[in-house]
Amino acid sequence: MAKNTPQRNFTEALATLAGHQFDVSAAREGSGSGLKAYQVRKRGCAAVIAAAPDGTTMLLARPGWLLGGQISRLLDRGYQKFLKTDKVEIPATADHLHAIHSFSEELIEDTGAASLYNESLGTTSDRYLYDRVKGRE
């Protein structure tokens, strides 16, 4: 049977996140959206959230591992996943992937966002770049 998470408004979600040991602070970058954004962090991972027009929570920056103070993007090259920021790119370990997945699941649960089946199976990448299809139309 499907488990329904209660839909929370943004202020309730912030309070729930803070109550579950997330570090919540104003985000440095507003992602150009003009919204008051907050960065939530826990166990080396982070995401940027803001209030949606309907009062719920929306993601401005997907969950990722913190590298040099920046939230990394997960890059899949077919043979290996990498954590990439503007300045650095490192191979992702199983511990990184497990932490990002756990963080994402807890963030979804605490904010009352929709939990998608494919994302609940494991960590999904932000970008897929396979060598064997490079240059192919």
Rosetta silent file (secondary structure, phi, psi, omega in degrees, C-alpha in Angstrom):
SEQUENCE: MAKNTPQRNFTEALATLAGHQFDVSAAREGSGSGLKAYQVRKRGCAAVIAAAPDGTTMLLARPGWLLGGQISRLLDRGYQKFLKTDKVEIPATADHLHAIHSFSEELIEDTGAASLYNESLGTTSDRYLYDRVKGRE
SCORE:     score description
SCORE:     0.000 S_00000001
   1 L     0.000  141.182 -178.816    0.000    0.000    0.000 S_00000001
   2 L   -70.022  141.452  178.366    1.254    3.476   -0.842 S_00000001
   3 L   -98.682  122.657  179.725    2.427    5.648    2.018 S_00000001
   4 L   -93.820  125.968  173.674    1.065    9.177    1.932 S_00000001
   5 L   -93.664  139.223 -178.432    3.243   11.899    3.382 S_00000001
   6 L   -66.403  137.046  177.182    1.330   14.890    4.696 S_00000001
   7 L   -73.348  123.693 -178.756    1.549   17.976    2.487 S_00000001
   8 L  -112.275  147.523  171.993    3.274   20.698    4.517 S_00000001
   9 L   -78.889  171.750 -171.206    3.457   24.400    3.881 S_00000001
  10 H   -63.164  -42.216 -179.019    6.905   25.960    3.645 S_00000001
  11 H   -67.528  -36.660  175.248    7.149   27.259    7.219 S_00000001
  12 H   -64.836  -40.562  179.880    6.064   23.866    8.603 S_00000001
  13 H   -63.652  -42.444  177.862    8.657   22.162    6.385 S_00000001
  14 H   -61.749  -42.028  178.967   11.439   24.471    7.663 S_00000001
  15 H   -65.769  -40.647  178.679   10.457   23.732   11.261 S_00000001
  16 H   -65.142  -43.170  178.757   10.359   19.968   10.593 S_00000001
  17 H   -61.624  -46.002  179.275   13.762   20.056    8.901 S_00000001
  18 H   -63.194  -35.812  178.748   15.303   21.991   11.801 S_00000001
  19 H   -70.936  -19.767  178.230   13.719   19.526   14.238 S_00000001
  20 L  -103.533   31.829  174.429   15.336   16.597   12.410 S_00000001
  21 L    63.968   26.962  169.964   18.882   17.976   12.788 S_00000001
  22 L   -83.499  141.536  171.493   19.114   19.646    9.366 S_00000001
  23 E   -86.513  118.134 -178.635   21.179   22.838    9.317 S_00000001
  24 E  -113.830  123.923  178.334   18.917   25.474    7.753 S_00000001
  25 E  -146.265  160.540  177.590   20.374   28.831    6.705 S_00000001
  26 E   -62.513  134.906 -178.655   19.730   31.526    4.127 S_00000001
  27 L   -77.111  144.041  177.456   21.271   30.520    0.808 S_00000001
  28 L   -69.920  -43.994  179.517   24.026   32.677   -0.657 S_00000001
  29 L  -101.195  131.840  178.786   22.785   32.229   -4.194 S_00000001
  30 L   -89.755    6.613 -179.114   19.125   32.778   -4.871 S_00000001
  31 L    59.031   22.819  175.932   19.418   30.908   -8.174 S_00000001
  32 L    66.791   13.188 -175.659   18.224   34.044   -9.937 S_00000001
  33 L   -90.986  -13.806 -177.975   14.631   33.257   -9.072 S_00000001
  34 L    78.929    5.512 -179.942   14.009   36.265   -6.844 S_00000001
  35 L   -95.552  154.184  173.117   12.775   33.952   -4.080 S_00000001
  36 L   -74.934  108.666 -174.971   14.022   33.804   -0.484 S_00000001
  37 E  -102.943  149.299  177.845   16.084   30.612   -0.681 S_00000001
  38 E  -126.809  139.025  174.314   17.376   28.424    2.134 S_00000001
  39 E   -98.517  130.004  176.328   20.194   25.923    2.075 S_00000001
  40 E  -112.375  133.499 -175.741   19.580   22.749    4.085 S_00000001
  41 E  -131.809  147.902  174.790   22.560   20.594    5.074 S_00000001
  42 E  -168.437  133.744  176.793   23.063   17.289    6.833 S_00000001
  43 L    50.018   42.655  175.867   25.860   14.657    6.859 S_00000001
  44 L    83.760    0.290  179.721   27.919   16.381    4.140 S_00000001
  45 E  -113.547  159.972 -179.813   25.009   16.855    1.731 S_00000001
  46 E  -153.504  160.631  173.674   22.997   19.960    0.891 S_00000001
  47 E  -150.752  161.889  176.866   20.111   21.288   -1.209 S_00000001
  48 E  -115.746  127.278 -178.981   18.534   24.711   -1.779 S_00000001
  49 E  -124.461  161.097  176.759   14.803   25.107   -1.184 S_00000001
  50 E  -152.703  167.750  177.542   12.297   27.969   -1.389 S_00000001
  51 E   -78.636  130.479  175.897    8.579   28.548   -0.973 S_00000001
  52 L   -78.711  161.816  179.415    6.546   27.740   -4.067 S_00000001
  53 L   -57.122  -28.230  179.679    3.734   30.125   -5.111 S_00000001
  54 L   -86.592    3.933  177.389    1.164   27.686   -3.653 S_00000001
  55 L    93.786   -7.670  177.295    2.906   27.734   -0.244 S_00000001
  56 L   -85.010 -173.788 -178.477    4.579   24.331   -0.519 S_00000001
  57 E  -100.902  137.050  174.520    8.319   23.671   -0.797 S_00000001
  58 E  -126.360  149.392  178.496   10.202   23.599   -4.097 S_00000001
  59 E   -86.753  128.694  172.972   13.795   22.606   -4.838 S_00000001
  60 E   -97.852  -31.933  175.777   16.024   25.257   -6.412 S_00000001
  61 E  -135.030  122.601 -178.272   19.176   23.111   -6.274 S_00000001
  62 E   -60.232  155.638  178.021   18.943   19.318   -6.165 S_00000001
  63 E   -59.734  139.956  178.429   20.571   17.445   -3.304 S_00000001
  64 E  -159.811  170.637  178.512   24.294   16.862   -3.702 S_00000001
  65 E   -78.032  141.275  177.535   27.540   16.388   -1.796 S_00000001
  66 E   -81.766  121.983  176.259   29.235   19.555   -0.501 S_00000001
  67 E  -126.372  114.515  179.009   32.634   20.124   -2.152 S_00000001
  68 L    59.198   33.744  179.085   34.510   23.295   -1.238 S_00000001
  69 L    83.488   -2.891  179.229   31.296   24.918    0.004 S_00000001
  70 E  -109.158  149.706  175.691   29.435   24.226   -3.263 S_00000001
  71 E   -81.897  121.464 -178.118   26.725   21.649   -3.893 S_00000001
  72 L   -80.678  154.001  173.673   28.097   19.161   -6.395 S_00000001
  73 E   -98.879  144.670  178.550   26.129   17.740   -9.317 S_00000001
  74 E   -90.350  121.477 -176.584   26.154   13.991   -9.904 S_00000001
  75 E  -114.409  126.194 -179.116   27.574   13.166  -13.323 S_00000001
  76 E  -107.762  121.111  179.209   27.245    9.659  -14.784 S_00000001
  77 L  -109.148   20.749  176.970   29.762    8.648  -17.447 S_00000001
  78 L    88.351  -53.621 -178.697   28.556    5.068  -17.794 S_00000001
  79 L   -95.502  -16.514 -175.480   31.537    3.432  -16.116 S_00000001
  80 L  -161.096  145.724  172.654   31.725    5.765  -13.085 S_00000001
  81 E   -97.341  146.158 -178.926   29.755    8.471  -11.338 S_00000001
  82 E  -128.501  151.243  171.744   31.477   11.758  -10.521 S_00000001
  83 E  -101.496  123.133 -172.597   30.780   14.674   -8.183 S_00000001
  84 E  -129.370  132.476  169.974   31.294   17.917  -10.111 S_00000001
  85 L  -120.164 -174.224  177.195   31.300   21.588   -9.132 S_00000001
  86 L   -63.838  -29.753 -172.675   32.505   24.626  -11.070 S_00000001
  87 L  -105.186  -28.163 -171.645   36.015   24.140   -9.687 S_00000001
  88 L  -141.681  152.474  175.548   36.553   20.443   -8.996 S_00000001
  89 E  -138.195  125.772  179.985   35.466   16.988  -10.156 S_00000001
  90 E  -131.499  153.947  175.034   36.076   13.822   -8.128 S_00000001
  91 E   -65.603  138.636  178.423   34.945   10.189   -8.480 S_00000001
  92 L   -83.951  134.331  177.169   31.879    9.434   -6.382 S_00000001
  93 L   -96.365  169.402  177.353   32.251    6.629   -3.849 S_00000001
  94 H   -60.600  -35.964  178.121   29.526    4.321   -2.573 S_00000001
  95 H   -64.087  -41.073  176.125   29.536    6.309    0.681 S_00000001
  96 H   -59.665  -49.400 -176.573   28.876    9.557   -1.245 S_00000001
  97 H   -64.215  -41.022  178.511   26.005    7.987   -3.173 S_00000001
  98 H   -63.750  -42.664  179.828   24.462    6.429   -0.060 S_00000001
  99 H   -63.986  -43.481  179.325   24.659    9.766    1.812 S_00000001
 100 H   -63.771  -42.912 -179.733   23.048   11.685   -1.086 S_00000001
 101 H   -64.002  -45.367  179.163   20.280    9.086   -1.396 S_00000001
 102 H   -62.765  -43.706  178.356   19.551    9.094    2.355 S_00000001
 103 H   -59.697  -46.665 -178.515   19.584   12.903    2.426 S_00000001
 104 H   -61.224  -45.620 -179.479   17.184   13.088   -0.548 S_00000001
 105 H   -62.388  -43.630 -179.770   14.753   10.604    0.975 S_00000001
 106 H   -67.493  -38.396  177.890   14.739   12.401    4.331 S_00000001
 107 H   -63.315  -43.785  178.667   14.307   15.799    2.638 S_00000001
 108 H   -62.221  -45.664 -179.400   11.328   14.510    0.631 S_00000001
 109 H   -62.195  -44.998 -175.358    9.741   12.985    3.734 S_00000001
 110 H   -73.598  -27.836 -179.965   10.210   16.107    5.875 S_00000001
 111 H   -92.081  -13.138 -178.928    8.940   18.569    3.269 S_00000001
 112 L    78.462   20.278  179.302    5.986   16.427    2.185 S_00000001
 113 L   -74.717  165.074  179.281    7.116   16.409   -1.462 S_00000001
 114 L   -71.609  133.421  177.511    6.107   13.649   -3.877 S_00000001
 115 L   -96.063  119.300 -177.589    8.299   10.558   -3.687 S_00000001
 116 L   -93.556  141.579 -174.828    9.019    9.161   -7.155 S_00000001
 117 H   -57.844  -49.535 -176.233    9.517    5.420   -7.675 S_00000001
 118 H   -65.385  -30.533  178.291   12.715    5.621   -9.763 S_00000001
 119 H   -77.511  -26.934  179.467   14.353    7.994   -7.267 S_00000001
 120 H   -76.111  -16.567  178.388   13.464    5.776   -4.318 S_00000001
 121 H   -74.752  -28.884 -178.483   15.385    2.869   -5.885 S_00000001
 122 L   173.921 -174.173 -177.212   18.718    4.682   -5.676 S_00000001
 123 L   -74.910  129.779  176.010   20.629    7.821   -6.486 S_00000001
 124 L  -102.329  146.084 -177.787   19.789    9.406   -9.833 S_00000001
 125 L   -86.545  156.081  175.887   22.324   11.502  -11.713 S_00000001
 126 L   -80.331  -29.062 -175.358   21.865   15.085  -12.837 S_00000001
 127 E  -148.039  142.441  179.444   23.616   14.428  -16.143 S_00000001
 128 E  -119.320  120.662  179.125   24.545   11.373  -18.207 S_00000001
 129 L  -129.812  103.757 -179.578   27.613   11.486  -20.474 S_00000001
 130 L  -101.611  133.863 -179.030   28.579    8.178  -22.062 S_00000001
 131 H   -61.101  -38.473 -173.414   31.811    7.927  -24.078 S_00000001
 132 H   -68.721  -14.118  178.637   30.373    5.483  -26.566 S_00000001
 133 H  -111.342    8.417 -179.685   27.765    7.987  -27.797 S_00000001
 134 L   -63.321  128.964  177.846   30.029   11.038  -27.931 S_00000001
 135 L    84.495   -7.772  179.236   29.613   12.853  -31.232 S_00000001
 136 L   -81.633  142.214  179.447   26.623   10.735  -32.296 S_00000001
 137 L   -79.984    0.000    0.000   23.509   12.618  -33.416 S_00000001
